[in-house]
């Protein structure tokens, strides 16, 4: 089946099958590819914040091919990595932490990333977050800069990987902008 025949859907994960596929993709990316976590015989990685995460996924013909998670509960994973995390930001900010960005190796494209992050933006807008925090892989810092994230603090190590703490103010995001971006991403990917 060609990409033109496939149908992409960007949505919030909600079914047991979707969560099962998320845990398998999580393993492929963060154990096998990035080597942040140790291997296990089940080839399955459940995130430590799994029950609190909201997962935005991209489905292609019903299969999870990409994911990203967001959560607003503290402590964040960055709280354990960056001393006095709140000191980098203004008082009374409403932050979220974006984690677990993963796209199947053979499906990595700007359109899938765009659609995933745009659907994520809609979730962040709805939840009222005003700053998104990430731990960006140092080797991918240019990508995160292009997405509007700004570095703060020093890089931190997790497993075999160094991450740069970064943030993005969400005040410039609007629901209308995100809906249009998501529609464009799906249209262009499905027509390609």
N, C-alpha and C positions, 0 to 999 in steps of 0.2 A: 504494500500500500504506500503510495507517495504521500508526501507532506500535504499536497493539495487536496488529497482525499480525506485527510484526518481532520478531526474537529477538536479544537482546544476549548477548554472551559476553565476559567479562573474562579475559584470559590473558596469558602471556608470549609475545612474538613469537618465531617460530622458522622461518618459511618465507621463501623468497626473495620471494614475492608480498607477504607482510606487510611485509618490510623495504622493498620498493619503495614501497608505500603510505605507510609511515612517512616516507620521504624526501620524498614529494610533500606530505604534510600538514605536515611540518617547513617546507617552502618557503612554503606558503600562510600559515602562521602567522607565522613569524619573518622572512620577506622581505616578503611582500605586505601583511600586516596590521600587524605591529609595526614593520617597517622596521629591524630590528636588523642585517640583512645585506644586501649589494648584490644586485640582480636578476641573473639569468642566463637565457639563452635556453632552457635545458632545463627550467626551473621545477622544479628538483630541488635539495635541500639535504641533504648528508650531514654529520652532526654530526662535529666533530673527534674526539670520543671514541667514535664509532660502534661500533668493534670491542670496546670495553670495556663499553659500556652494556648493561644489562638493560632491555628495553622492556616495559612493561605496556601492553597495548592493549585497547580496547573494539571488538569487531566487531559490526556490525549486518548480518545476512544476508551474512556473509563479507567485508564491507567495513570497513576501519579507519576509525572515525569519531572516535577519541580515543586519546591516547597520553600517556605520561609515562616518563621514564627514570631509572634509578638506577645509581650506580657508586660503588665504595668505594676505587678506586685513586687515589693522590695523584700529581701535584698535581691538585687540583680546579680548576675554572674560577674559583672564589672565591679560590684561593691567589694568582692573578694580580691580583685586584681589591682584596683586603683585606690590608693589611700586617700581618704577624705573626698570621695567622688563628688559629693554635693558642692564642694568648695569651687568647682570649676564653673558652676552655673548660678543664675540668679535665684533669689529666695522664692519660694512658693511655685516653683515650676512643676509641671505635671509630666514627668518623663515616662517613656516606655523603652523597653530594650528589645531590639530586633536581633534575632539569632537564627542559626540553622539554615541559612540560605544555601540551597542545593538544587542543581539542575542535572539531570541525567547527562553523562558525558557526551553522548552522540546527539543530544538535543539542545546543546547550549547555543543560544542565539540572543541577540539583543531584544527581539520582539517578545520572546518568552520572559526574559528578565523584566522588560518594561511592563508586560501585563501583570506579572506576579507582584512587582513593587507598586503598581498603580492600585491593584485590588487591596494591597496592604495599606496604602495611603487612605483608602476609603474606610478601612477598619479603624485606623488611627484617628481620623477625623471624627468618626461616630463615637469613639470612646473619649474624645476630648483631650488627647495627649497634645502637648505643645513642643516637646523635644523628643527625638528618637536617638537612642544611644546604640552603638554597635561596637563589636570587636572585629575590625577588618583585617584580614590576612595581609601582612606587610607587603607581600609580593603583588597584591591586588589593590594597593592604595590608590593608584591612578584611576582605577575604575570607580572606587568609592568617592573620590574627589569629583569626578565627572557627574556623579549622582547627587552632588551637593553636600556631601558629608565633610566635616572639618575635623582634623586631628586635634587631640588634646592629650596631655600627659605623655608618658614614655611607653614604648612598646612593651608588651608583657608576653611571657612564654606560657603555653599550655601544650603539654605533650611535646611533640617535636616542632611545633609551629609558633612563630611570633605573630602577635596581633597588635594592631594600633587602635587604641580607643578613639572613637570618632563620634560626632554628633551632627544632627541636622535639625534646625528649627523648623517646625511644621506650620508656622503661622501663615506661610505663603500658599499652602495647599487649600484648595476649595473642592467641594463635592463635585461641582460642574466640571472643573479641570480634570479631575481624576476619572470621572465617568467617560469623558471624551477620549482621554488617553487610553483607557482600557478598551473601548470600542475600536479605536484605531489599531491597537496592538493585535487584537483578535482578527480583525479584518485583514490586515497585512500579512499575518502569519498564515491564515487559512487560504489566502489567495496565492502565497508563494510556493 
